[in-house]
Amino acid sequence: MASSQDAWYLSLLGLAENFRRANPPQIKCCIQCLQAVLTFAPPVRVEARTHLQLGNILLNHTKNIDIARQHLEQAWSISQSINAFDEVKFETASVLADLYDQQSLSHLAKPILRKAIELSQHSIYWHCRLIFQLAQIHATERNYEVASSLLGVGVDYAHISAANYTRVLFLLSRCMLLLAEKKLTEVSPMLVQTGMLIENWQGNQYQKEYLRVFFLVLQVGLFLAAGQVKSVDPCLKQLQQSIQNIIGPMGPTDEMVCGPNVGDAFIWMPKTHLKVVVYLITVMHSMQAGYMDRAHKNATKVYSEIERLKHEKPSFATFQLQLLEHMVMCQLVMGEKAEALNEIAQAVQLCQPNPRLMMLHKPQLHTLLGLYAMSMNCMEAAEAQFSSVLQSSKDRDLWTFANLNLAIMYLRGRLDQQFATLAPRISPEALKKQGTKISLQAAAYYVQGLQAFFQGQHNEAKRYLREMLSLANAEGLNRLTSCSLVLLGQIYLSLENSNDSMNMVKPAMHLASKIPDLHIQLWASAILKDLYRMCHDPVNENEAQAMHTKYSQILLEDHFTASGMPEHSLINWLDEAFPQMLAPPSGPL
């Protein structure tokens, strides 16, 4: 029978739980009961658990983050020395480390997690969960080597513990890190090995389906990272089918996936999150393939869902930024600069209060601003933005992309000396040796073709553009195909070869209308107008002239709209401080 003192705090704990479960929850009363428990100097187990409960409730239901942190710190301090107290001890370590991480205090989070991992080797679930958590912090800081080493420990531990599902999760997570590092030659064999484990899976079929989705996300990501867009198609179809098996009305519950083994009680990602990831990958694929309209439509479909999930899980802001980045590039291609500027401003404002997001995405923001400034013919601002990317980014693909755009600007501006300095960095042969993605190799051939054209070396230009066309056609890179075709059409027009020019420009126009790429359509219509004049075909000449006028007016009106927006001043943002917008941007239409 409980002593009178025991009865006091047990009654208070019960009352606090009743207040928490009330409809609606009476959080203030719940907190008051838990605080009262601590005034009775309860046993250390009760004291530690009560501090944990207070920390969780304050975190989840109030804005008193500092007080919540104090309670969690006390719970961790007390619980470390208590034996057979795993649930409270390791939950406290996990929640406190997560709070530190959210406050950009990872230097405080990491030692707690390391200590908890050391203490939890007898507890399969907590040991694996804490390893995942510590690896995530290192990965977020781009310390991939340490993160991968931790996941390797997890692979071995899960294997020894017969937690086969969790072992594959650790393997797939290591593949994800290698993909993030762009170590494509290393990730490919590991992914093949892990894929075989999944295909030969004899256990819980729901677990197999979840692992297959994770695997297919990485497989699609690998192809996209390599620029092998056409290779993505079968994997993406499988992924879309598998995700329907999970999120559909007959899909499994979390309990069905986890099964009875406590060491396998992990879900890679909740169903709602999985749906968003698949949408995002679909957007990335459509954009790389050159279907900008389709990519933008899918992006707007999922944007509001990401906005909602971001409030539940702050890390979703990264997905939101990636989506905005793709939306901006689609809008710029489609000739909708004002909308693109609006979305750039949203991305800037999303990063503004978050130093970590700013650090990770600042090069991408400068890239988008460089592309926008370039489309507005603000070449000095564009050059400054791309130069900032080169100074701040360690991503080889982004660095190459910035250099390619600078090269096009230098060619257009007849800045031969600047181009000559840049040229070795974007040589197609050098990019191929570096394992650069195919789309960037193709773009490098375009730049060489453009340079040869400007120098009047038409045969050389055609040779480079045919190389580009070969790469672009092989991987279904429609926008690059249309770019090469229209430039070839321009070259043949310069040579007064109207038949070959027509054979290039008509398919370029057809592709550009499917994308749609308003700039290629404008260029192609100008060439068609001249071709029909050469062929003495006034009917088609007038039609081409009407198209050219229409595209010109659309782009001109959009140009004036964008240049008059307060957000246009972002093209001059180069320093570390975030620019102040004169008006908050609206959401995507």
C-alpha positions in Angstrom: 0.0 0.0 0.0 1.3 3.4 -0.9 2.5 5.7 1.9 0.6 9.0 2.3 3.5 10.8 0.6 3.3 8.4 -2.3 -0.4 8.8 -2.5 0.0 12.6 -2.9 2.3 12.5 -6.0 0.5 9.5 -7.5 -2.8 11.3 -7.3 -1.2 14.4 -8.8 0.3 12.4 -11.6 -3.1 10.8 -12.3 -4.8 14.2 -12.2 -2.2 15.7 -14.6 -2.9 12.9 -17.1 -6.6 13.4 -16.9 -6.1 17.1 -17.6 -3.8 16.3 -20.5 -6.4 13.9 -22.0 -9.4 16.1 -21.5 -11.3 17.4 -24.5 -10.1 20.0 -25.1 -6.8 19.4 -23.1 -6.4 21.6 -20.0 -2.7 22.1 -20.4 -2.3 24.8 -17.7 -3.9 22.6 -15.0 -1.8 19.6 -16.2 1.4 21.6 -15.8 0.4 22.9 -12.4 -0.2 19.3 -11.2 3.2 18.2 -12.5 4.9 21.1 -10.9 3.2 20.3 -7.6 4.6 16.7 -7.8 8.1 18.2 -7.6 7.4 20.1 -4.4 6.9 16.8 -2.5 10.5 15.7 -3.1 9.5 12.5 -4.8 11.8 9.5 -5.5 14.4 10.1 -8.1 12.6 8.0 -10.7 9.4 10.0 -10.3 11.4 13.2 -10.3 13.2 12.4 -13.5 10.0 11.2 -15.2 8.1 14.3 -14.1 10.8 16.6 -15.5 10.6 14.7 -18.8 6.7 15.0 -18.9 6.9 18.8 -18.1 9.6 19.2 -20.8 7.5 17.4 -23.4 4.2 19.3 -22.5 5.9 22.7 -22.5 7.5 21.9 -25.9 4.4 20.6 -27.5 1.8 23.0 -26.1 3.5 26.2 -25.1 6.1 28.7 -26.2 8.1 28.3 -23.0 11.1 26.6 -24.8 13.7 27.7 -22.2 11.7 26.3 -19.3 11.1 23.1 -21.2 14.8 22.9 -21.9 15.6 23.3 -18.1 13.2 20.4 -17.2 14.7 18.2 -19.9 18.3 19.0 -18.7 17.3 18.1 -15.2 15.6 14.9 -16.3 18.8 13.9 -18.2 21.1 14.8 -15.3 19.0 12.7 -12.9 18.2 9.7 -15.1 21.8 8.9 -16.3 22.7 7.2 -13.0 19.4 5.2 -12.6 19.6 1.6 -13.7 16.8 -0.1 -15.6 15.2 3.2 -16.5 15.7 3.0 -20.3 12.4 4.6 -21.5 12.8 7.8 -19.5 16.6 8.0 -19.8 16.8 7.6 -23.6 13.7 9.5 -24.5 15.0 12.4 -22.5 18.4 12.2 -24.3 16.6 12.1 -27.7 14.2 15.0 -27.0 16.8 17.2 -25.4 19.3 16.6 -28.3 16.6 17.3 -30.8 15.8 20.6 -29.0 19.4 21.6 -28.9 19.7 20.8 -32.6 16.6 23.0 -33.4 18.3 25.8 -31.5 21.5 25.4 -33.6 23.3 24.0 -30.6 24.4 20.8 -32.1 27.7 21.0 -30.1 25.5 20.3 -27.0 23.3 17.7 -28.7 26.1 15.4 -29.9 27.8 14.6 -26.6 24.4 13.7 -25.1 23.6 11.4 -28.0 27.1 9.8 -27.8 26.6 9.1 -24.1 23.1 7.7 -24.6 24.4 5.5 -27.4 27.1 4.2 -25.1 24.5 3.4 -22.4 21.9 1.9 -24.7 23.7 -1.1 -26.2 21.4 -3.5 -24.4 18.3 -1.8 -25.8 17.9 -2.5 -29.5 15.3 0.1 -30.3 16.9 3.0 -28.4 20.4 2.2 -29.6 19.3 2.2 -33.2 17.2 5.3 -32.9 19.9 7.3 -31.2 22.5 6.3 -33.8 20.0 7.4 -36.5 19.6 10.7 -34.7 23.3 11.4 -34.2 24.0 10.5 -37.8 21.3 12.9 -39.0 22.9 15.8 -37.1 26.3 15.1 -38.7 24.7 14.7 -42.1 22.9 18.1 -41.7 26.3 19.6 -41.0 27.6 17.9 -44.1 30.0 15.9 -42.0 29.2 12.9 -44.2 32.2 10.7 -43.2 31.2 10.6 -39.5 27.6 10.2 -40.3 28.3 7.3 -42.7 30.6 5.7 -40.0 27.8 5.9 -37.5 25.3 4.3 -39.9 27.9 1.5 -40.5 27.9 0.8 -36.8 24.1 0.6 -37.0 24.3 -1.9 -39.9 26.5 -4.2 -37.9 24.5 -3.8 -34.7 21.2 -4.4 -36.4 22.6 -7.5 -38.1 23.9 -9.0 -34.9 20.6 -8.2 -33.2 18.6 -9.9 -35.9 16.8 -6.6 -36.7 16.9 -7.3 -40.5 14.5 -4.5 -41.5 16.4 -1.9 -39.5 19.7 -3.2 -41.0 18.4 -2.4 -44.5 17.2 1.0 -43.3 20.8 1.7 -42.2 22.2 0.5 -45.5 19.8 2.7 -47.5 20.6 5.6 -45.3 24.3 5.2 -46.1 23.4 5.1 -49.8 21.5 8.4 -49.3 24.6 10.0 -47.7 26.8 8.9 -50.6 24.2 10.3 -53.0 24.2 13.6 -51.1 28.0 13.7 -51.5 27.6 13.0 -55.3 29.8 9.9 -54.9 27.8 8.2 -57.6 30.4 5.5 -58.4 30.3 4.4 -54.7 26.6 4.6 -54.2 25.7 2.5 -57.3 27.2 -0.9 -56.1 25.9 -0.4 -52.6 22.4 0.3 -53.9 22.5 -2.8 -56.1 23.5 -4.9 -53.1 20.8 -3.4 -50.9 18.2 -3.9 -53.7 19.0 -7.6 -53.8 18.4 -7.8 -50.1 15.0 -6.2 -50.6 14.0 -8.4 -53.6 14.9 -11.5 -51.6 13.0 -10.4 -48.6 11.1 -13.2 -46.9 9.7 -11.4 -43.9 6.9 -8.9 -43.4 5.7 -7.8 -46.9 4.7 -4.4 -45.6 8.3 -3.8 -44.5 9.4 -4.9 -48.0 7.1 -2.4 -49.6 8.4 0.5 -47.4 12.0 -0.6 -48.1 11.3 -0.7 -51.8 9.9 2.8 -51.8 13.1 4.1 -50.0 15.2 2.1 -52.5 13.4 3.5 -55.5 13.6 7.1 -54.3 17.4 6.6 -54.1 17.5 4.9 -57.5 15.6 7.7 -59.1 17.8 10.2 -57.3 21.0 8.4 -58.6 19.8 8.6 -62.2 18.8 12.2 -61.9 22.1 13.1 -60.3 23.9 11.5 -63.2 21.6 13.3 -65.7 20.3 10.0 -67.0 16.7 11.2 -67.3 15.4 8.6 -69.7 16.7 5.8 -67.4 14.5 7.3 -64.6 11.2 6.4 -66.3 10.8 2.7 -65.3 12.0 3.4 -61.8 9.7 6.3 -61.4 6.7 4.3 -62.5 7.5 1.6 -60.0 7.9 4.2 -57.3 4.5 5.8 -58.1 2.9 2.3 -57.9 4.6 1.4 -54.7 3.6 4.6 -53.0 0.0 4.0 -53.9 0.3 0.6 -52.3 1.3 2.3 -49.1 -0.8 5.5 -49.0 -3.9 4.0 -50.6 -7.0 3.1 -48.6 -5.8 -0.5 -48.3 -2.3 0.5 -47.3 -0.7 -0.8 -44.1 -0.8 1.0 -40.7 2.5 1.8 -38.9 1.9 -1.1 -36.6 1.7 -3.5 -39.6 5.0 -2.2 -40.9 6.9 -2.3 -37.6 5.8 -5.8 -36.7 6.6 -7.6 -33.4 10.4 -7.1 -33.3 11.1 -4.1 -31.1 14.4 -3.6 -33.0 12.4 -3.0 -36.2 10.0 -0.4 -34.8 11.0 2.3 -37.3 9.2 4.0 -40.1 11.5 5.6 -42.7 9.0 8.4 -43.3 5.2 8.8 -42.5 2.8 8.3 -45.4 2.0 12.0 -45.8 5.7 12.7 -46.0 6.3 10.0 -48.5 3.7 11.4 -50.8 5.4 14.8 -50.8 8.9 13.2 -51.5 7.5 11.3 -54.5 5.9 14.5 -55.8 9.1 16.4 -55.4 11.1 13.7 -57.3 8.4 13.8 -60.1 8.9 17.6 -60.3 12.7 17.2 -60.6 12.3 14.5 -63.3 9.9 16.6 -65.3 12.1 19.6 -65.2 15.3 17.8 -66.2 13.4 16.1 -69.0 12.3 19.6 -70.1 8.6 19.5 -69.4 8.4 22.8 -67.4 4.6 23.2 -67.5 4.1 19.7 -66.1 6.8 20.2 -63.5 5.2 23.5 -62.4 1.7 22.0 -62.2 2.9 19.1 -60.0 4.8 21.6 -57.8 1.8 23.8 -57.2 -0.3 20.7 -56.3 2.0 19.7 -53.5 3.1 23.2 -52.4 0.2 23.8 -49.9 0.8 20.3 -48.5 4.4 21.1 -47.8 3.4 24.4 -46.2 1.1 22.6 -43.8 3.6 19.9 -42.9 6.3 22.5 -42.3 4.4 23.6 -39.3 4.3 20.1 -37.9 7.9 19.3 -38.9 10.3 22.3 -39.4 12.7 20.2 -41.5 10.1 20.3 -44.2 11.2 23.8 -45.0 14.1 22.2 -46.9 11.6 20.4 -49.2 9.7 23.7 -49.6 12.9 25.4 -50.7 13.8 22.7 -53.2 10.3 22.9 -54.6 10.5 26.7 -54.9 13.9 26.4 -56.6 12.4 24.1 -59.3 9.3 26.3 -59.6 11.5 29.4 -60.3 13.5 27.7 -63.0 10.4 26.4 -64.7 8.8 29.9 -64.6 12.0 31.5 -66.1 12.0 29.0 -69.0 8.3 29.6 -69.6 8.9 33.4 -69.8 7.1 34.2 -66.5 9.8 36.3 -64.8 7.4 38.1 -62.5 6.1 34.8 -61.0 9.7 33.6 -60.8 10.7 36.7 -58.9 7.8 36.2 -56.5 8.9 32.7 -55.8 12.6 33.7 -55.3 11.4 36.2 -52.7 9.4 33.5 -50.9 12.6 31.4 -50.8 14.6 34.3 -49.4 12.0 35.0 -46.7 11.9 31.3 -45.8 15.6 31.3 -45.2 15.6 34.7 -43.4 14.9 33.5 -39.8 16.8 30.3 -40.1 20.7 30.5 -40.2 21.0 26.8 -41.1 18.7 27.1 -44.1 20.5 30.2 -45.1 23.9 28.5 -45.0 22.7 25.5 -47.0 20.7 27.3 -49.6 22.4 30.6 -50.1 24.4 29.4 -53.2 21.1 28.2 -54.7 19.4 31.6 -54.0 22.3 33.4 -55.7 22.0 31.0 -58.7 18.3 31.7 -59.0 18.9 35.5 -58.8 21.6 35.1 -61.4 19.3 33.4 -63.8 16.6 35.9 -63.2 18.9 38.9 -63.7 20.2 37.2 -66.9 16.7 36.9 -68.2 16.1 40.6 -67.4 19.4 41.5 -69.3 20.9 42.9 -66.0 24.2 41.3 -66.9 26.4 43.0 -64.3 24.0 41.9 -61.5 23.9 38.4 -63.1 27.7 38.1 -63.2 27.9 39.2 -59.6 25.3 36.6 -58.5 27.0 33.8 -60.4 30.4 34.9 -59.0 29.0 34.7 -55.5 27.9 31.1 -56.2 31.4 30.2 -57.2 32.7 31.7 -54.0 30.2 30.1 -51.7 29.3 26.7 -53.2 31.2 23.4 -52.8 28.7 21.6 -55.1 30.5 20.7 -58.3 27.4 20.6 -60.4 26.2 24.0 -59.1 29.6 25.4 -59.7 29.6 24.1 -63.3 26.1 25.4 -63.9 27.2 28.9 -62.8 30.2 28.8 -65.0 28.2 27.7 -68.0 25.8 30.6 -67.6 28.7 33.1 -67.1 30.3 31.7 -70.3 27.0 32.4 -72.3 27.0 35.9 -70.9 30.6 36.5 -71.8 30.0 35.2 -75.4 26.9 37.4 -75.8 28.8 40.4 -74.5 31.8 39.7 -76.7 34.0 39.5 -73.5 36.6 37.2 -75.1 39.2 37.5 -72.4 36.8 36.6 -69.6 35.5 33.7 -71.7 39.0 32.4 -72.4 39.8 32.4 -68.6 36.6 30.4 -68.0 36.7 28.0 -70.9 39.0 25.3 -69.4 36.5 24.8 -66.5 33.7 23.9 -68.8 35.4 21.8 -71.4 33.0 18.9 -72.2 35.9 16.4 -72.2 37.0 17.6 -68.7 33.5 17.4 -67.4 33.1 13.9 -68.7 36.3 12.8 -66.9 35.0 14.4 -63.7 31.8 12.3 -63.9 29.7 15.4 -64.3 26.0 14.8 -65.1 25.1 14.3 -68.7 22.9 17.4 -69.0 25.8 19.6 -68.0 28.1 17.9 -70.5 25.5 18.6 -73.2 25.2 22.2 -72.1 29.0 22.5 -72.3 28.9 21.4 -76.0 26.2 24.1 -76.6 28.5 26.7 -75.2 31.4 25.5 -77.5 29.0 25.5 -80.4 27.8 29.1 -79.6 31.4 30.3 -79.4 32.3 28.7 -82.7 29.2 30.3 -84.3 30.1 33.8 -83.0 33.6 33.3 -84.5 32.1 32.3 -87.8 33.5 28.7 -87.5 30.3 27.1 -88.8 31.5 23.6 -89.3 33.0 23.5 -85.8 29.8 24.9 -84.4 27.8 22.2 -86.1 30.1 19.5 -84.9 29.7 20.6 -81.2 26.0 20.9 -81.5 25.6 17.4 -83.0 27.6 16.1 -80.0 25.2 18.0 -77.8 22.2 16.7 -79.7 23.4 13.1 -79.4 23.7 13.4 -75.6 20.4 15.2 -75.2 18.4 12.8 -77.4 19.9 9.8 -75.7 18.6 10.9 -72.3 15.4 12.7 -73.4 16.7 16.2 -72.4 14.0 18.0 -74.5 15.0 21.6 -73.6 18.7 21.0 -74.5 17.5 19.3 -77.7 15.4 22.3 -78.7 18.3 24.7 -77.9 20.7 22.8 -80.1 18.2 22.5 -82.9 17.4 26.2 -83.0 21.0 27.2 -83.0 21.7 24.8 -85.8 18.8 26.4 -87.6 20.4 29.8 -87.1 23.7 28.5 -88.4 22.1 27.0 -91.5 20.2 30.3 -92.0 23.5 32.2 -91.9 24.8 29.8 -94.6 21.6 30.5 -96.6 20.8 26.8 -96.5 17.1 27.2 -96.1 16.1 23.5 -96.3 18.5 22.3 -93.5 17.5 25.4 -91.5 13.8 24.6 -91.8 14.5 20.9 -90.8 16.1 22.2 -87.6 13.8 25.0 -86.7 10.4 23.3 -87.1 11.2 20.5 -84.6 12.8 23.1 -82.3 9.6 25.1 -82.4 7.5 21.9 -81.8 9.6 20.9 -78.8 9.6 24.4 -77.4 5.8 24.6 -77.5 5.6 21.3 -75.6 8.0 22.5 -72.8 6.9 25.4 -73.2 10.0 27.6 -73.7 8.9 31.0 -74.7 12.5 32.2 -75.5 13.1 29.3 -77.9 9.7 30.0 -79.5 10.6 33.6 -79.9 14.0 32.8 -81.5 12.5 30.0 -83.7 9.7 32.3 -85.0 12.3 34.9 -85.9 14.2 32.3 -88.0 11.1 31.0 -89.6 10.0 34.5 -90.6 13.4 35.0 -92.4 13.2 31.5 -93.9 9.8 32.0 -95.4 10.9 35.4 -96.8 13.8 33.7 -98.5 11.4 31.1 -99.9 9.0 33.8 -101.1 6.1 32.4 -98.9 4.3 35.5 -97.7 1.4 33.6 -96.0 3.7 31.6 -93.7 6.0 34.6 -93.3 3.1 36.7 -92.0 2.1 33.8 -89.7 5.7 33.6 -88.3 5.7 37.3 -87.9 2.5 37.2 -85.9 3.9 34.5 -83.6 7.1 36.5 -83.1 5.1 39.6 -82.3 2.9 37.7 -79.8 5.9 36.1 -78.0 7.7 39.5 -77.9 4.7 41.3 -76.4 4.2 38.6 -73.7 7.9 38.7 -72.7 8.0 42.5 -72.8 4.9 42.9 -70.6 6.3 40.4 -68.2 9.6 42.2 -68.2 8.0 45.5 -67.3 5.9 43.9 -64.5 9.0 42.2 -63.0 11.2 45.3 -63.2 8.5 47.3 -61.3 8.3 44.9 -58.4 10.0 45.8 -55.1 11.5 42.3 -55.1 13.5 43.2 -58.2 16.1 44.9 -55.9 17.1 41.4 -54.8 19.4 41.2 -57.9 21.8 43.4 -56.0 21.9 41.3 -52.8 25.3 39.9 -52.3 26.3 40.3 -48.6 25.5 38.0 -45.7 22.6 40.1 -44.4 19.2 39.2 -45.8 17.6 41.9 -47.9 14.5 43.6 -46.7 11.5 43.3 -49.1 9.2 46.3 -49.3 6.2 44.0 -49.4 5.7 40.3 -48.6 5.3 38.1 -51.7 2.2 36.2 -52.3 2.1 32.4 -52.6 2.2 30.6 -55.9 -0.8 31.0 -58.1 
